[in-house]
Amino acid sequence: MKVLSYRDPGYVEFVQGLKRRAIPGDDVRDLVSGIISEVSAKGDAALFEYARRFDRVELSKESLFVSEAEFAEAKKAVSPATKKAIAASLKNITEFAKRSMRKDWSYRNAEGARVGERFTPFERVGVYVPGGKAPLVSTALMTAGFAKAAKVPEILGATPCGPDGKVNPALLYALYAAGVREVIKIGGAQAIAAMALGTESVSPVDRVFGPGNKFVVEAKRQLVGAVSIDLLPGPSEVLVLSDKTGNAEFIAADLLAQAEHGGDSVIGFVTDSKALIGKVQKAIGRQLETLSRAEYIREVIEKETFMLHVKSFADGVAISNDFAPEHLSLVCAEEKKWLKEIRTAGAIYVGNLSAVAVGDFLAGPSHTLPTGGGGRSFSGLRADQFQRRTSVVKLDAGAVKKSLASVEEFARIEGLDAHGRSVSIRVEN
């Protein structure tokens, strides 16, 4: 892991490099572009070929979608404890979503026109759930659960299956509980392309949601226009920003928990207490030996983890805002003061007891959050992203008359006399 103090050579250069932009490499861009073109041109056949190549599974039109029998088998296979945990998470998601959805509104403007907005759910959305080393049951809930709360009529799920053609039963049960009735057994950029463009078997969606690896993220980026997207959530990140009040054992546990995702995960710890860095390092060493996924975690700790000793807590806050972490754990004596200064984090966990994993699984807000520096431009997934906004304007005779002079002046300035005439004709008649 990289450990630097503000006094060390290379510190300034390293910190400057933490101000990231989520820009893909040419190799990723070109590969994804090719996959999208193949799916667009060949449809189902391209999906089956990529499933064979990447997931080592033979799929057909008959096995592309999860069947009703597979949903039923999953329900039987899942333990009561898992069902209870899924229900608890969905309950919190639904209650959180209800409070964050936008409501219709209207008012009369200065000319007397009735103007406002109405919000309706998208008719059909796609939610992507990554495969890989673990069944991300919580991701199914943190995407489809919000769609269900927003009353989206049709939710298409996409997740890669195993070589046996099966999807993890707990994941399937979670998708079903969250309102998903269609699931394609496809992962990667090809799944995003299928949902956005459609194939012979897959009906296209209006908007695509969900996290993924760099190829999934790039596919979403390239397909904007064919479909709308939620945000660009990639591999997991955490930044712990702590003063001397931080509990080293808790901090180490949060760092290890996010490193557990493996792959391209990014793990950071910033503090104005040099002594705390040493304590956290020792705690990581102790705790790592007790974890079942130690092999994956150790690689992330060695290659993708940094610890910075900053001159002041204010410097740490500045670094956090430049880094724009997916998850920020803020541990300090003056919580209210410093919380106000955090601007770019996807989600903030305040205090020693606020484990990031509670937000990942249960608390209510979605854990689908911007990564790679995207927090400067995007917010995390929200219920109102499943709503289509439409503005509404209604004028009566008095409002048209009061609007005429200003409209005619704009029409004169812009040389659009038909615009002016479309209003004056209503006043004259």
C-alpha positions in Angstrom: 0.0 0.0 0.0 1.0 3.6 -0.5 1.7 5.5 2.7 2.7 9.1 2.5 3.1 12.1 4.9 2.8 15.7 3.9 6.5 16.0 4.6 7.5 13.2 2.2 8.9 13.7 -1.3 6.2 12.8 -3.9 3.3 13.7 -1.5 2.2 16.8 -3.5 2.4 14.9 -6.8 0.4 12.0 -5.4 -2.3 14.2 -4.0 -2.7 16.1 -7.2 -3.2 12.8 -9.0 -6.2 12.0 -6.8 -8.3 14.6 -8.7 -9.6 12.1 -11.1 -11.7 12.2 -14.3 -13.8 9.1 -15.2 -12.3 8.9 -18.8 -11.9 5.4 -20.3 -8.8 4.2 -22.1 -8.8 3.8 -25.8 -8.6 0.0 -25.5 -11.8 -0.1 -23.3 -13.6 2.3 -25.6 -12.8 0.4 -28.8 -13.6 -3.0 -27.3 -17.0 -1.8 -26.0 -17.8 -0.1 -29.3 -17.2 -3.4 -31.1 -19.5 -5.2 -28.7 -22.3 -2.7 -29.2 -21.9 -2.9 -32.9 -22.1 -6.7 -32.8 -25.3 -6.7 -30.7 -26.8 -4.1 -32.9 -26.1 -6.1 -36.0 -26.6 -9.6 -34.9 -29.0 -9.4 -31.9 -29.6 -12.6 -30.0 -26.8 -14.4 -31.9 -24.2 -11.9 -30.5 -25.5 -12.4 -27.0 -25.2 -16.1 -27.3 -21.6 -15.8 -28.7 -20.5 -13.5 -25.9 -22.1 -15.7 -23.2 -20.1 -18.7 -24.7 -16.9 -16.7 -24.8 -17.0 -14.8 -21.5 -19.2 -16.9 -19.3 -18.6 -20.4 -20.8 -22.3 -21.1 -21.1 -24.5 -22.2 -24.0 -27.7 -20.1 -24.2 -30.5 -20.1 -26.7 -33.8 -18.3 -27.2 -35.4 -20.8 -24.9 -32.9 -20.3 -22.1 -32.0 -16.6 -22.5 -34.5 -15.5 -19.9 -35.0 -16.8 -16.4 -38.1 -19.0 -16.5 -41.1 -19.0 -14.1 -39.9 -22.4 -12.9 -36.5 -21.0 -12.0 -38.0 -18.1 -10.1 -40.1 -20.7 -8.2 -37.1 -22.9 -7.5 -35.2 -19.8 -6.2 -38.0 -19.0 -3.8 -37.9 -22.5 -2.3 -34.1 -22.6 -2.1 -33.7 -19.3 -0.2 -33.6 -19.5 3.6 -36.1 -17.7 5.9 -33.2 -15.7 7.3 -32.3 -14.4 3.8 -35.9 -13.6 3.0 -36.2 -11.7 6.2 -33.1 -9.7 5.4 -34.3 -8.9 1.9 -37.7 -7.8 3.2 -36.0 -5.5 5.8 -33.8 -3.9 3.1 -36.8 -3.4 0.7 -38.9 -1.9 3.5 -36.2 0.8 4.2 -35.6 1.3 0.4 -39.3 1.9 -0.1 -39.7 4.3 2.8 -36.6 6.3 1.7 -37.8 6.3 -2.0 -41.2 7.7 -1.0 -39.6 10.7 0.6 -37.3 11.5 -2.3 -39.7 11.2 -5.2 -40.8 14.4 -6.9 -44.4 15.5 -6.7 -46.5 17.3 -9.3 -46.8 21.1 -8.8 -48.2 24.2 -10.5 -48.6 27.9 -10.0 -49.7 31.0 -12.0 -46.8 33.1 -13.4 -46.7 36.9 -13.6 -48.9 36.9 -16.8 -51.5 34.5 -15.2 -50.5 31.4 -17.1 -50.7 28.1 -15.2 -47.3 26.4 -15.3 -45.9 23.4 -13.6 -44.4 20.0 -13.8 -45.8 16.4 -13.6 -43.8 13.3 -12.9 -44.7 9.9 -14.2 -42.7 6.7 -14.0 -40.8 5.4 -17.0 -42.7 2.6 -18.7 -39.8 0.1 -18.9 -36.4 0.2 -17.3 -33.4 -2.1 -17.2 -31.4 -2.9 -14.1 -28.0 -4.4 -14.3 -26.6 -6.6 -11.5 -22.9 -7.6 -11.9 -21.8 -11.2 -11.6 -18.3 -12.2 -10.7 -17.0 -13.4 -7.4 -20.2 -12.8 -5.3 -24.0 -12.7 -5.9 -24.8 -9.0 -5.4 -28.2 -9.5 -3.9 -28.1 -6.0 -2.4 -27.5 -4.4 -5.8 -30.7 -6.0 -7.1 -32.6 -4.3 -4.2 -30.7 -1.0 -4.5 -31.8 -0.7 -8.2 -35.0 -2.6 -8.8 -36.3 -1.8 -5.4 -36.3 1.9 -6.3 -38.0 1.2 -9.6 -40.7 -0.7 -7.8 -41.2 2.1 -5.3 -41.6 4.5 -8.2 -44.2 2.3 -9.7 -42.4 1.5 -12.9 -44.6 -1.0 -14.7 -41.9 -3.1 -16.4 -38.5 -3.8 -14.9 -36.0 -5.9 -17.0 -33.1 -7.4 -15.0 -29.8 -8.5 -16.5 -27.1 -10.6 -14.8 -24.7 -13.2 -16.0 -25.4 -16.8 -15.2 -22.9 -19.5 -14.3 -21.7 -22.2 -16.7 -24.7 -24.3 -15.7 -27.0 -21.7 -17.0 -28.3 -20.9 -13.5 -28.5 -17.6 -11.6 -27.8 -17.5 -7.9 -31.2 -18.3 -6.1 -30.9 -15.5 -3.5 -30.2 -13.0 -6.3 -33.2 -14.2 -8.3 -35.4 -14.1 -5.2 -34.3 -10.5 -4.5 -35.0 -9.4 -8.1 -38.5 -11.0 -7.9 -39.2 -9.4 -4.5 -38.2 -6.0 -6.0 -40.7 -6.4 -8.8 -38.6 -7.9 -11.6 -40.4 -10.4 -13.8 -38.0 -10.6 -16.7 -34.3 -11.4 -16.3 -31.8 -12.1 -19.1 -28.8 -14.3 -18.2 -26.4 -11.9 -19.8 -23.6 -9.8 -18.3 -21.1 -7.2 -19.4 -21.3 -4.5 -22.1 -23.4 -6.8 -24.2 -26.2 -6.8 -21.6 -26.3 -3.0 -21.6 -26.4 -3.0 -25.4 -29.2 -5.6 -25.4 -31.3 -3.5 -22.9 -30.6 -0.2 -24.8 -31.0 -1.4 -28.4 -33.1 -4.5 -28.1 -32.7 -7.8 -29.9 -35.2 -10.3 -31.4 -35.9 -11.5 -27.9 -35.2 -8.5 -25.7 -37.5 -5.5 -25.8 -35.5 -2.3 -25.3 -35.9 -0.2 -22.2 -36.2 3.6 -21.7 -33.5 3.9 -19.1 -30.6 1.7 -17.8 -29.6 1.5 -14.2 -26.9 -0.3 -12.2 -23.2 -0.6 -11.5 -20.6 -2.7 -13.3 -17.0 -3.0 -14.3 -15.2 -0.6 -16.6 -16.7 -2.3 -19.7 -20.3 -1.9 -18.4 -19.7 1.7 -17.4 -18.3 2.5 -20.9 -21.2 0.8 -22.6 -23.6 3.0 -20.7 -21.6 6.0 -21.7 -21.6 5.1 -25.3 -25.3 4.3 -25.5 -26.5 7.6 -24.1 -28.9 8.8 -26.7 -30.2 5.4 -27.6 -31.2 5.2 -24.0 -30.9 7.4 -20.9 -28.8 6.2 -17.9 -28.7 6.8 -14.2 -25.0 7.5 -13.6 -21.6 5.9 -14.2 -21.0 3.6 -11.2 -17.9 1.5 -11.6 -15.7 -0.6 -9.2 -16.1 0.1 -5.5 -14.3 2.9 -3.6 -14.1 4.0 0.0 -12.2 7.0 1.6 -12.0 7.2 5.3 -11.3 10.7 6.6 -10.6 10.7 10.3 -9.0 12.8 13.0 -7.4 11.3 16.1 -10.9 10.3 17.4 -11.1 7.5 14.9 -11.3 3.9 16.1 -8.5 2.0 14.3 -10.3 -1.3 14.4 -13.5 0.2 12.9 -11.5 2.0 10.2 -9.6 -1.1 9.3 -12.8 -3.1 9.1 -14.4 -0.5 6.7 -11.3 -0.5 4.5 -11.2 -4.3 4.3 -14.9 -4.5 3.6 -14.6 -2.4 0.5 -11.4 -4.2 -0.6 -13.4 -7.4 -0.4 -15.0 -6.4 -3.8 -11.5 -7.1 -5.3 -10.6 -6.1 -8.8 -10.3 -2.4 -9.4 -11.5 -1.3 -6.0 -9.9 1.8 -4.6 -9.3 2.2 -0.9 -8.1 5.3 0.9 -7.4 6.6 4.4 -6.7 10.2 5.1 -5.9 11.6 8.6 -4.1 14.3 10.4 -3.0 11.8 13.1 0.2 9.9 12.1 -0.2 7.6 15.1 -3.6 6.5 13.8 -2.1 5.4 10.5 0.1 2.9 12.4 -2.7 1.6 14.4 -4.9 1.1 11.3 -2.1 -0.7 9.5 -1.7 -3.1 12.4 -5.5 -3.6 12.7 -5.7 -4.5 9.0 -3.0 -7.1 9.4 -4.8 -8.7 12.3 -8.2 -8.7 10.7 -7.1 -9.8 7.3 -6.0 -13.1 8.5 -9.5 -13.9 9.8 -11.4 -13.2 6.5 -12.5 -15.8 3.9 -11.7 -13.6 0.9 -8.2 -12.7 2.2 -6.6 -13.5 -1.1 -8.6 -10.9 -3.1 -8.4 -8.4 -0.3 -4.7 -8.6 0.1 -4.2 -7.8 -3.5 -6.3 -4.7 -3.3 -4.6 -3.6 0.0 -1.2 -4.0 -1.7 -2.0 -2.4 -5.1 -5.0 -0.1 -4.7 -4.8 1.3 -1.2 -3.3 4.5 0.0 -2.9 6.2 3.4 -2.1 9.9 3.7 -1.0 11.8 6.8 -2.1 15.4 6.1 -1.0 18.6 7.8 -4.5 19.6 8.9 -8.0 18.1 8.8 -9.0 20.9 6.4 -6.3 19.6 4.0 -8.0 16.2 4.3 -11.4 17.6 3.4 -9.9 19.3 0.4 -8.4 16.0 -0.7 -11.7 14.3 -0.3 -13.5 16.9 -2.4 -11.0 16.5 -5.1 -11.1 12.7 -5.0 -14.9 12.6 -4.9 -15.2 9.1 -3.4 -18.1 6.7 -3.9 -18.3 6.2 -0.1 -16.8 8.6 2.4 -16.5 7.7 6.1 -16.2 11.0 8.1 -14.9 10.5 11.6 -14.0 13.6 13.6 -14.8 15.5 16.7 -16.5 18.4 14.9 -18.9 16.4 12.7 -21.4 19.1 11.9 -18.7 21.6 11.0 -16.8 19.3 8.6 -19.9 17.6 7.1 -21.0 21.0 5.7 -17.6 21.2 3.9 -18.0 17.9 2.0 -19.4 18.5 -1.5 -18.6 15.6 -3.8 -19.0 12.3 -2.1 -21.5 9.8 -3.4 -22.6 8.9 0.2 -21.3 10.0 3.6 -21.1 7.9 6.7 -20.8 10.0 9.8 -19.1 8.9 13.0 -17.2 5.8 14.3 -20.3 3.7 14.4 -21.6 4.3 10.9 -20.4 1.2 9.1 -20.4 1.6 5.3 -21.8 -2.0 5.0 -25.1 -0.9 6.7 -25.5 1.5 3.8 -24.5 -1.1 1.3 -27.2 -3.6 2.5 -29.9 -2.1 4.6 -30.1 1.6 5.5 -32.4 2.8 2.6 -30.4 5.0 0.3 -29.1 3.3 -2.8 -25.5 2.0 -2.8 -25.4 2.6 -6.6 -23.1 5.6 -6.5 -20.7 7.6 -8.8 -17.1 6.3 -8.9 -13.8 7.3 -10.6 -14.3 11.0 -9.7 -17.8 11.0 -11.1 -19.1 12.4 -7.8 -18.3 15.9 -9.0 -20.9 15.6 -11.8 -23.3 12.9 -10.7 -25.4 12.0 -7.6 -26.1 8.5 -6.5 -29.1 6.6 -7.8 -32.4 8.1 -6.5 -36.1 7.2 -6.8 -36.8 10.4 -8.8 -34.5 9.0 -11.6 -37.2 6.5 -12.3 -39.6 9.4 -13.0 -40.0 11.2 -16.3 -40.4 15.0 -15.9 -42.9 16.8 -18.1 -43.6 20.5 -18.0 -47.2 21.7 -18.4 -48.4 25.1 -19.6 -52.0 26.3 -19.7 -53.1 29.8 -20.7 -56.4 31.5 -20.6 -57.4 34.6 -22.6 -56.0 37.0 -20.0 -52.7 35.2 -19.8 -52.3 35.2 -23.6 -53.0 38.9 -23.8 -50.5 39.7 -21.0 -47.8 37.5 -22.7 -48.1 39.0 -26.2 -45.8 42.1 -25.9 -42.9 40.1 -24.5 -43.3 37.3 -27.0 -43.5 39.7 -29.9 -40.3 41.4 -28.8 -38.5 38.0 -28.5 -39.8 37.1 -32.0 -38.5 40.4 -33.4 -35.1 40.0 -31.9 -34.7 36.4 -33.1 -36.3 37.0 -36.5 -39.0 34.5 -35.8 -42.2 36.3 -36.9 -44.3 33.1 -37.0 -43.7 32.7 -33.3 -45.1 36.1 -32.6 -48.0 35.6 -35.0 -48.9 32.3 -33.2 -49.6 34.3 -30.1 -51.1 37.5 -31.6 -53.7 35.5 -33.6 -55.1 34.2 -30.3 -55.5 37.7 -29.0 -57.1 39.0 -32.2 -59.6 36.1 -32.3 
